[in-house]
Amino acid sequence: MRYLHFLRLFLVIILTTSIGMVNAQDIQICKVLSPELSGEYTGGCKKGLADGIGKAIGTDSYSGSFKKGFPNGKGTYNYASGAIYEGMFVNGKRNGQGKLTYMNEEKKVTQDGIWKEDNYIGVKPEPAYEIIRKENILRYSFVKTSDPRNMVMIKLIRNGIAIYPDNLLLSSSGGSVIQQRSFTGFEQLQYPFSGNIKYSLLTPFNNSYVDYELDFLIREAGSWEITLSH
């Protein structure tokens, strides 16, 4: 009986030691290479470095995506000063779209936009034009011309040849419709300008009609040529 008692005790000691070793492996040292985040870390680990989704706590704290020991990807960074950055990182630095919020003389300040190498660049510029909605229109182009007038010229092309549908309807947020021999469009515009183009065309076999429609927005002033190809 005494032998069995010592055997059980020995097995318990071995099992406890093994579990401790396993736990030690589970809590493997996984470094975060950003000095301000060096301290506690939980999360993905690869070759001894924080990699994947994790959380690090040092003088600052961060939760989000890591790669090779640095914040990399999307995450939230809490600075010791109280400032908070939410956005994209590359190799531990703020890069890409992000928002920094901090207090300045009891006033809340927000910098929301594009960051590069930890520096705030500014708000991402809006595109000169934008397609709001399109139906059955597969190929199109928007080209700004040197014409000094504020106008939009619309050209419909099929097999390289200009076409003029009888059922062409144009509507817009302002200006007036203009129709000339080589194009139809809008003139006397104020920007931003939104327009709608709607028409129907017979299929190549002339056995049915297909409806086409394009809603667009142009932000940049000037003269534009819109070409819709079929």
C-alpha positions as CSV (number, residue, x, y, z in Angstrom):
1,M,0.0,0.0,0.0
2,R,2.8,2.3,0.9
3,Y,4.4,1.6,-2.5
4,L,1.2,2.4,-4.3
5,H,0.9,5.7,-2.3
6,F,4.4,6.7,-3.3
7,L,3.7,5.7,-6.9
8,R,0.6,7.8,-7.0
9,L,2.5,10.7,-5.5
10,F,5.3,10.3,-8.0
11,L,2.8,10.3,-10.9
12,V,1.1,13.4,-9.6
13,I,4.5,15.2,-9.4
14,I,5.3,14.1,-13.0
15,L,1.8,15.2,-14.2
16,T,2.0,18.6,-12.4
17,T,5.5,19.2,-13.9
18,S,4.3,18.3,-17.4
19,I,1.3,20.6,-17.1
20,G,3.6,23.4,-15.9
21,M,5.9,22.8,-18.9
22,V,2.9,22.8,-21.3
23,N,1.6,26.0,-19.8
24,A,5.0,27.5,-20.0
25,Q,5.0,26.6,-23.7
26,D,1.5,28.1,-24.2
27,I,2.6,31.3,-22.5
28,Q,5.7,31.3,-24.7
29,I,7.7,34.5,-24.8
30,C,6.3,36.4,-27.7
31,K,8.0,39.8,-28.2
32,V,6.4,43.0,-29.3
33,L,9.2,45.1,-30.8
34,S,7.6,48.5,-30.4
35,P,9.2,49.8,-27.1
36,E,6.1,51.6,-25.9
37,L,4.2,48.3,-26.2
38,S,6.7,46.0,-24.6
39,G,5.3,44.4,-21.5
40,E,2.3,42.1,-21.5
41,Y,1.1,40.4,-24.8
42,T,-1.6,38.0,-25.6
43,G,-2.5,36.8,-29.1
44,G,-1.0,35.3,-32.2
45,C,2.7,34.5,-32.2
46,K,5.2,33.4,-34.9
47,K,8.8,32.7,-34.4
48,G,8.8,34.4,-31.0
49,L,7.3,37.6,-32.4
50,A,3.7,39.0,-32.1
51,D,2.0,38.0,-35.3
52,G,-1.8,37.9,-36.0
53,I,-4.5,39.4,-33.9
54,G,-3.4,40.3,-30.4
55,K,-3.2,42.8,-27.6
56,A,-0.1,44.5,-26.1
57,I,0.2,46.6,-23.0
58,G,3.2,48.7,-22.1
59,T,3.4,52.4,-21.4
60,D,0.9,52.5,-24.3
61,S,-1.5,49.8,-25.3
62,Y,-2.7,48.4,-28.6
63,S,-5.2,45.8,-29.8
64,G,-5.4,44.7,-33.4
65,S,-3.3,43.1,-36.1
66,F,0.5,42.4,-35.6
67,K,3.2,41.3,-38.0
68,K,6.8,40.4,-37.1
69,G,6.4,42.1,-33.7
70,F,4.9,45.4,-34.8
71,P,1.4,46.7,-35.2
72,N,0.6,46.0,-38.8
73,G,-2.9,46.3,-40.3
74,K,-6.0,47.6,-38.6
75,G,-6.0,48.3,-34.9
76,T,-6.6,50.7,-32.0
77,Y,-3.7,52.3,-30.2
78,N,-4.1,54.0,-26.8
79,Y,-1.3,56.4,-25.9
80,A,-0.2,57.1,-22.4
81,S,-1.2,60.7,-23.0
82,G,-4.8,59.7,-23.5
83,A,-4.8,60.1,-27.3
84,I,-6.4,57.3,-29.3
85,Y,-5.6,56.3,-32.9
86,E,-8.0,53.9,-34.8
87,G,-6.8,52.9,-38.2
88,M,-4.1,51.3,-40.3
89,F,-0.5,50.5,-39.4
90,V,2.5,49.4,-41.4
91,N,5.6,48.2,-39.5
92,G,4.5,49.9,-36.3
93,K,3.8,53.3,-37.9
94,R,0.5,54.9,-38.7
95,N,0.0,54.4,-42.5
96,G,-3.2,54.6,-44.5
97,Q,-6.7,55.6,-43.3
98,G,-6.9,56.4,-39.7
99,K,-8.3,58.7,-37.0
100,L,-6.4,60.3,-34.1
101,T,-8.4,61.8,-31.2
102,Y,-6.7,63.8,-28.4
103,M,-7.3,66.7,-26.1
104,N,-5.6,70.1,-26.6
105,E,-6.3,72.7,-23.9
106,E,-9.5,70.9,-22.8
107,K,-10.7,70.9,-26.4
108,K,-11.2,67.6,-28.3
109,V,-9.2,67.4,-31.5
110,T,-9.7,64.9,-34.3
111,Q,-7.4,64.2,-37.2
112,D,-9.3,61.9,-39.6
113,G,-7.8,61.0,-42.9
114,I,-4.6,59.7,-44.5
115,W,-1.4,59.0,-42.6
116,K,2.1,58.3,-43.9
117,E,5.1,57.2,-41.8
118,D,3.3,58.4,-38.6
119,N,2.6,61.8,-40.1
120,Y,-0.9,63.1,-40.8
121,I,-1.2,64.0,-44.5
122,G,-4.8,65.2,-44.6
123,V,-8.3,64.2,-45.7
124,K,-8.3,61.9,-48.7
125,P,-9.4,63.9,-51.7
126,E,-12.7,63.0,-53.2
127,P,-12.6,61.8,-56.8
128,A,-13.3,64.3,-59.6
129,Y,-16.3,62.2,-60.7
130,E,-18.3,59.3,-59.3
131,I,-20.7,56.7,-60.8
132,I,-23.7,56.6,-58.5
133,R,-25.6,53.9,-60.4
134,K,-25.5,52.3,-63.8
135,E,-27.7,49.8,-65.5
136,N,-26.5,47.7,-68.5
137,I,-23.7,50.1,-69.2
138,L,-20.4,48.1,-69.3
139,R,-18.0,50.6,-70.9
140,Y,-17.8,54.3,-70.2
141,S,-15.2,57.1,-69.9
142,F,-15.1,60.5,-68.3
143,V,-12.5,62.8,-69.8
144,K,-12.0,66.4,-68.8
145,T,-11.4,68.6,-71.9
146,S,-9.7,72.0,-72.5
147,D,-13.0,73.7,-73.5
148,P,-13.3,76.8,-71.2
149,R,-17.1,76.4,-70.8
150,N,-18.6,74.5,-67.9
151,M,-20.5,71.8,-69.8
152,V,-20.9,68.0,-70.1
153,M,-20.9,66.5,-73.5
154,I,-22.5,63.0,-73.9
155,K,-21.6,60.7,-76.7
156,L,-23.2,57.2,-77.3
157,I,-21.1,54.8,-79.4
158,R,-21.9,51.5,-80.9
159,N,-19.3,49.6,-82.9
160,G,-17.3,52.8,-83.1
161,I,-20.1,54.8,-84.6
162,A,-22.0,57.6,-82.9
163,I,-25.7,56.8,-82.3
164,Y,-28.6,59.1,-81.4
165,P,-31.5,57.2,-79.7
166,D,-34.9,58.9,-80.1
167,N,-35.8,58.0,-76.5
168,L,-32.7,59.6,-74.9
169,L,-33.7,61.4,-71.7
170,L,-31.4,63.7,-69.7
171,S,-32.0,65.2,-66.3
172,S,-29.7,67.0,-63.9
173,S,-29.3,69.1,-60.8
174,G,-29.0,72.3,-62.7
175,G,-27.9,73.9,-66.0
176,S,-29.7,73.3,-69.3
177,V,-29.8,70.6,-71.9
178,I,-27.9,71.3,-75.1
179,Q,-28.3,69.3,-78.3
180,Q,-25.8,69.6,-81.2
181,R,-25.0,67.6,-84.2
182,S,-22.1,65.8,-82.6
183,F,-23.2,65.4,-79.0
184,T,-26.0,65.9,-76.5
185,G,-25.3,67.2,-73.0
186,F,-25.6,70.0,-70.4
187,E,-24.3,73.5,-70.3
188,Q,-24.2,76.5,-67.9
189,L,-23.3,74.2,-65.0
190,Q,-22.4,74.7,-61.4
191,Y,-20.4,72.1,-59.6
192,P,-20.8,69.7,-58.0
193,F,-23.1,68.6,-60.8
194,S,-25.2,65.4,-60.8
195,G,-26.9,64.1,-64.0
196,N,-28.9,61.2,-65.2
197,I,-28.8,59.6,-68.7
198,K,-31.6,57.2,-69.7
199,Y,-32.3,55.5,-73.1
200,S,-33.1,52.2,-74.8
201,L,-31.5,50.4,-77.7
202,L,-32.4,47.5,-79.9
203,T,-30.3,44.4,-79.4
204,P,-28.0,43.4,-82.3
205,F,-30.7,41.1,-83.6
206,N,-33.3,43.9,-83.5
207,N,-35.8,41.7,-81.6
208,S,-36.0,43.5,-78.2
209,Y,-35.0,46.7,-76.4
210,V,-32.5,47.0,-73.6
211,D,-32.8,49.8,-71.1
212,Y,-29.7,51.8,-70.2
213,E,-29.3,54.3,-67.4
214,L,-26.4,56.1,-65.7
215,D,-26.5,58.3,-62.6
216,F,-23.3,60.3,-62.1
217,L,-21.7,63.1,-60.0
218,I,-19.0,65.4,-61.2
219,R,-17.2,67.5,-58.5
220,E,-14.5,69.2,-60.5
221,A,-15.5,72.2,-62.5
222,G,-14.7,72.4,-66.2
223,S,-15.9,70.8,-69.4
224,W,-16.3,67.0,-69.5
225,E,-16.9,64.5,-72.2
226,I,-18.8,61.3,-71.3
227,T,-18.6,58.4,-73.7
228,L,-20.9,55.4,-73.4
229,S,-19.8,52.5,-75.6
230,H,-22.0,49.5,-76.7
